[in-house]
């Protein structure tokens, strides 16, 4: 059996990340569209955005929030 640590990594939904940063989800999407933050990863099955713990830490530094 193969073990893929990255597949087991916790994924955070945009709504969760917005709450962590203290902004609306729409604000997060606007920042992404304006190029203020990097584009989120996308789930290949449903195309929803998702973030990792490392992504969140990077967003905190970029936005000065959290």
Secondary structure, DSSP 4 states (H G I P E B T S, - for coil): ----HHHHS--B-HHHHHHHHTS-HHHHHHHHHTTSSPPPEE-TTT--EEB-HHHHHHHHHHHT--
